[in-house]
């Protein structure tokens, strides 16, 4: 009788444990199926696919501080550098789609790296865009001593001097290179050789020294030299003229379509993250960017705010990924 009683007790406790485990799983499933109505309940990890100290880190911390205040949970910024951004993106892909791990990524790790190499992820298939937060436009510039006064004059120079015209960018296969290459591919009579550099500052230095004909850089890198008349900016990549450069036309108004307007940064989550959680994050990010203090901090850091909501950002990522991929394949 005693042995039977002990066996019954063990079986009973085992049955209770199974029931409790099932209940916990059901509760977890219910929480997931509810779309995270009680999100967030614990700290959020905000990754960047770069090392600390750069513009991604600055933006992540500024937005992270605001999210912390709005959502009532700690937001930890974590650097995951490596593989031209692939390390961080793959870490996000492997994370649970519960809104507790997100990334502030950029055009490079999202639409350039995976098109240049087999890095284990596809930005359209593996991630859920949350919101774009900034975009630094590009400008094409020449040395003021060149005598070139307009984009058409630059293109005519390249036509009339085949093999002599060059343009510099921050590096081979990077966004400025891809955007400019696609632009020039539309002009079969224009012959301009690409000269890659190890960064924007190096490209600008080469242009200042008359070692290249033109350079395509972010506006922030070239506008100081335009203000002291060392460089002349011929066109900018935005749809509308920039307030800071009212006399400089856009590529669009000159009749040219570009596949990208600048170096953008945006938040993404794993692909199966509930829409309600993405909407919560999207709304909080928009609130952050609407805050006057955050606006001032972005401006002081030279970071142009350009917000796109989840739907807009998703469409942009899909379009740019396809177009950038085609150009990158033509380069390889």
C-alpha positions in Angstrom: 0.0 0.0 0.0 2.8 2.4 0.9 4.6 1.7 -2.3 1.5 2.2 -4.3 0.8 5.4 -2.5 4.3 6.7 -3.3 3.9 5.8 -6.9 0.6 7.6 -7.1 2.1 10.7 -5.5 5.0 10.7 -8.1 2.6 10.2 -10.9 0.3 12.9 -9.6 3.2 15.4 -9.2 4.4 14.6 -12.7 0.9 15.2 -14.1 0.7 18.5 -12.3 4.1 19.5 -13.8 2.9 18.7 -17.3 -0.3 20.7 -16.8 1.6 23.7 -15.5 4.0 23.6 -18.4 1.2 23.4 -20.8 -0.5 26.3 -19.2 2.7 28.4 -19.3 3.1 27.5 -23.0 -0.5 28.4 -23.7 0.0 31.7 -21.9 3.0 32.4 -24.0 1.2 31.5 -27.1 -1.8 33.7 -26.1 0.6 36.6 -25.4 2.1 36.2 -28.9 -1.3 35.8 -30.6 -2.6 38.9 -28.8 0.0 40.8 -30.7 1.9 42.0 -27.6 -0.9 44.1 -26.1 1.1 44.3 -22.9 4.4 45.1 -24.7 6.9 46.0 -23.4 7.3 44.2 -20.1 11.1 44.0 -19.9 14.2 45.8 -21.3 14.7 46.1 -25.1 18.0 45.4 -26.8 18.7 47.9 -29.6 21.5 46.7 -31.8 23.6 48.6 -34.3 25.7 46.7 -37.0 28.6 49.0 -36.4 31.1 49.8 -33.7 30.4 52.4 -31.0 30.9 56.1 -31.5 29.7 56.6 -35.1 26.5 58.2 -36.4 24.5 55.0 -35.9 25.5 54.8 -32.3 24.6 58.5 -31.8 21.1 58.1 -33.4 20.4 54.8 -31.5 21.2 56.4 -28.2 19.1 59.5 -28.9 16.1 57.5 -30.0 16.7 54.9 -27.3 16.5 57.4 -24.5 13.2 58.7 -25.8 11.8 55.1 -26.2 12.9 54.4 -22.6 10.8 57.4 -21.4 7.8 56.6 -23.5 7.7 52.8 -23.0 8.8 52.7 -19.4 11.5 50.1 -20.0 15.3 50.2 -20.3 16.7 50.3 -23.9 20.2 48.9 -24.1 22.3 49.9 -27.2 24.5 47.0 -28.3 27.2 47.2 -31.0 27.4 44.2 -33.3 30.1 45.2 -35.9 31.6 43.0 -38.5 31.0 41.7 -42.0 30.0 45.1 -43.5 27.0 45.0 -41.2 26.2 41.3 -41.7 27.1 40.3 -38.2 24.4 42.5 -36.7 21.8 41.7 -39.2 22.2 38.0 -38.7 22.0 38.4 -35.0 18.7 40.1 -35.5 17.5 37.4 -37.9 18.3 34.8 -35.2 16.4 36.7 -32.4 12.9 36.0 -31.2 10.3 38.1 -33.0 8.9 39.5 -29.8 10.0 43.2 -30.1 12.7 42.8 -27.4 15.5 42.8 -30.0 15.6 45.4 -32.8 18.2 47.0 -34.9 19.1 50.4 -36.2 20.5 49.6 -39.6 21.4 51.5 -42.7 21.2 51.3 -46.5 24.6 49.5 -46.7 24.0 46.5 -44.4 20.4 46.2 -45.6 20.5 46.5 -49.4 24.2 46.5 -50.5 26.0 43.9 -48.4 23.5 41.0 -49.0 23.5 41.8 -52.7 27.3 41.8 -53.0 27.9 38.6 -51.1 26.1 35.5 -49.7 25.8 36.7 -46.1 22.9 34.6 -44.8 20.0 37.0 -45.0 17.6 38.7 -47.3 16.4 42.1 -46.1 12.9 41.7 -47.7 12.3 38.1 -46.5 14.0 38.1 -43.1 13.1 41.5 -41.5 10.2 43.7 -40.6 10.9 47.4 -41.3 9.7 49.6 -38.4 10.6 53.2 -39.4 13.2 55.2 -41.2 14.6 58.0 -39.1 17.2 59.9 -41.1 18.6 60.3 -44.6 21.8 62.2 -45.5 21.5 63.4 -49.1 24.4 63.4 -51.5 25.8 66.1 -53.7 28.0 65.9 -56.8 30.8 68.5 -56.6 33.8 69.7 -58.7 36.8 71.8 -57.8 35.9 75.5 -58.3 39.0 76.0 -60.4 37.8 73.5 -62.9 35.6 76.0 -64.7 32.7 73.6 -64.6 29.5 75.4 -63.6 26.7 72.9 -64.0 26.0 69.2 -64.1 25.4 69.4 -67.9 28.9 71.0 -68.3 30.4 68.1 -66.3 28.6 65.5 -68.4 29.7 67.3 -71.6 33.3 67.4 -70.4 33.1 63.6 -69.9 31.6 63.1 -73.4 34.3 65.3 -75.1 37.2 63.9 -73.1 36.7 60.1 -72.9 38.9 58.4 -70.4 39.8 61.6 -68.6 36.8 62.4 -66.5 36.7 60.7 -63.0 34.5 60.6 -60.0 35.4 59.7 -56.5 33.2 58.1 -53.8 33.6 56.6 -50.3 34.4 53.2 -51.7 33.7 50.6 -54.3 30.3 49.0 -54.0 29.1 51.5 -51.4 25.9 53.6 -51.8 27.4 56.6 -53.5 29.1 54.4 -56.0 26.0 52.4 -56.7 23.7 55.5 -57.1 26.2 57.3 -59.4 26.9 54.2 -61.5 23.2 53.7 -62.2 22.9 57.4 -63.1 25.8 57.2 -65.5 24.5 54.0 -67.0 21.6 56.0 -68.2 24.0 58.1 -70.3 25.8 55.9 -72.7 27.8 58.7 -74.2 29.2 59.8 -70.9 32.5 58.1 -69.9 33.5 58.7 -66.2 35.9 56.4 -64.4 35.2 55.6 -60.7 37.9 56.2 -58.2 37.2 54.6 -54.8 38.5 56.0 -51.6 38.6 54.8 -48.0 36.0 57.3 -46.9 34.3 60.6 -47.6 37.1 62.8 -46.3 39.6 61.2 -48.6 37.4 61.7 -51.6 37.0 65.4 -50.8 40.7 65.8 -50.2 41.4 64.3 -53.7 38.9 66.7 -55.2 40.4 69.7 -53.4 43.8 68.6 -54.8 42.4 68.3 -58.4 43.3 64.6 -58.4 39.7 63.7 -59.6 37.2 65.5 -61.8 34.2 65.2 -59.4 33.1 63.6 -56.2 29.9 62.3 -54.8 29.6 62.8 -51.1 27.1 63.5 -48.3 26.2 67.2 -48.3 27.7 67.6 -44.8 31.1 66.6 -46.1 31.2 69.0 -49.0 29.1 72.1 -48.0 31.9 73.6 -45.8 34.2 73.6 -48.8 31.4 75.1 -51.0 30.9 77.9 -48.5 34.6 78.9 -48.8 34.4 78.6 -52.6 36.9 75.7 -52.9 34.2 73.4 -54.3 31.1 73.9 -56.4 28.2 71.6 -55.8 26.4 71.0 -59.1 23.3 69.0 -58.0 21.8 67.3 -54.9 20.0 64.0 -54.7 16.8 65.2 -52.8 13.4 65.7 -54.5 13.3 69.3 -53.4 16.1 71.9 -53.2 17.8 72.0 -49.8 17.2 75.1 -47.6 21.0 75.2 -47.0 21.7 75.2 -50.8 18.8 77.1 -52.4 20.8 77.8 -55.6 21.8 74.2 -56.2 19.4 72.2 -58.4 18.3 68.6 -57.8 19.0 65.8 -60.1 15.2 65.4 -60.4 14.6 68.9 -61.6 17.4 68.5 -64.1 15.5 65.5 -65.6 17.4 62.6 -64.0 15.9 59.8 -61.9 18.1 58.3 -59.2 17.8 54.9 -57.4 18.6 56.5 -54.1 18.6 59.9 -52.4 21.0 59.4 -49.6 22.5 57.4 -46.7 19.5 56.4 -44.7 19.1 54.8 -41.3 16.1 52.9 -40.0 14.8 50.4 -37.4 14.0 46.8 -38.2 12.7 43.8 -36.3 12.7 40.0 -37.1 10.2 39.1 -39.8 7.5 37.5 -37.6 7.2 40.3 -35.0 3.5 41.0 -34.4 2.3 44.1 -36.3 0.9 45.6 -33.0 4.4 45.6 -31.5 5.9 47.2 -34.7 3.1 49.8 -34.6 3.9 50.6 -30.9 7.6 51.0 -31.8 6.9 53.0 -34.9 4.6 55.4 -33.0 7.2 55.9 -30.3 9.9 56.5 -32.8 7.8 59.1 -34.6 7.1 60.8 -31.2 10.8 60.9 -30.5 11.6 62.5 -33.9 8.8 65.1 -33.3 10.3 66.1 -29.9 12.0 69.5 -30.1 14.9 68.4 -27.9 15.6 65.3 -30.1 15.3 67.5 -33.2 17.9 69.8 -31.8 20.2 67.0 -30.9 20.0 65.5 -34.4 20.7 68.9 -36.0 23.7 69.5 -33.7 25.0 66.1 -34.8 24.5 66.9 -38.5 21.9 64.2 -38.9 19.0 65.1 -41.2 15.8 63.7 -39.9 13.6 62.0 -42.5 10.9 59.8 -41.0 9.1 57.1 -42.9 6.5 54.9 -41.2 6.6 51.1 -41.3 4.6 50.8 -44.5 6.5 53.5 -46.3 9.9 52.2 -45.1 9.0 48.6 -46.1 8.2 49.8 -49.7 11.4 51.8 -49.9 13.5 48.9 -48.7 11.9 46.5 -51.3 12.4 49.0 -54.2 16.0 49.9 -53.3 17.0 46.4 -52.6 15.9 45.3 -56.1 17.5 48.3 -57.8 20.7 48.2 -55.9 21.0 44.5 -56.4 20.9 44.9 -60.2 23.6 47.6 -60.2 25.9 45.6 -57.8 25.5 42.5 -60.0 26.6 44.6 -63.0 29.7 45.7 -61.1 30.8 42.2 -60.2 
